[in-house]
Amino acid sequence: MSEPDSIRKRRLREFLDRVWSAGEGDAADEYLAESYTIHNDPGDPWEGRTLSREGFRERLTASRAAAPDQKFDPVRMVESGDTIAVAWRWSGTHTGPAPGLPPPTGRALAMTGATFYFFDGDDRLTGHWQIADRLGIYRQITG
Amino acid sequence: MSEPDSIRKRRLREFLDRVWSAGEGDAADEYLAESYTIHNDPGDPWEGRTLSREGFRERLTASRAAAPDQKFDPVRMVESGDTIAVAWRWSGTHTGPAPGLPPPTGRALAMTGATFYFFDGDDRLTGHWQIADRLGIYRQITG
């Protein structure tokens, strides 16, 4: 059942590794279209907005601050048309501040989530539709 | 960009409409394989279990009790190989009991979620990997 990654799957794995896990903000430009729309992402302060590449980097920096050692592991990828749906696991250590969260607890955190990533004809990302297990994180931090 | 639904997409829409939205427990047998595995579903008491068709109906009845008028609306479907990933919106009125929730509030609730559904060679469902915005529901009920 296993087949080699498509160009878009390979690029998406790189984007998750380099940009979201490693925090290489400059690398984001290699993967993003001119604008990036956050179609659905409950709890994300940027939900509903369309960001420039600079705006995306600001969101990246702010979003990664709570757990700078964070890692996204794709567990499934389903590609069709202009979309790749990714089921993922996330882990990180709560060592920094973030909007809506209590001060850093130093706790090891983990959650799952799913993101539908949208591509343009140049294999660049134009936005996403996302859901994450925010309640799981909330309980790990406050419980 | 719009194309007709595949057999599996059509069957999945029917399954969501008839089984999850309308609560037709007997109809589930038309869509399920002999066993159904819940691979990931944070907050679901059946997470990690493999259910018989009877076990699935028990989960259906218990899960729908909190909001019997509930409705699932698929907003995107991405199909490849044995999988269809669905991004969905859910709405319902909190009129019944459910594990882990306070007593019925009568409130109108809404959330989004994503489910990766897995099929066998007979186009029957063998399980899912799911994530839902539980924190959104929790806040709508307790806020």
Interface residues (C-beta under 8 A of the other chain):
Chain A: M1 N40 P42 G43 V75 R76 V78 E79 S80 G81 D82 T83 I84 A85 A87 M111 T112 G113 A114 F116 W129 I131 A132 D133 R134 L135 G136 Y138
Chain B: M1 N40 P42 G43 V75 R76 V78 E79 S80 G81 D82 T83 I84 A85 A87 M111 T112 G113 A114 F116 W129 I131 A132 D133 R134 L135 G136 Y138
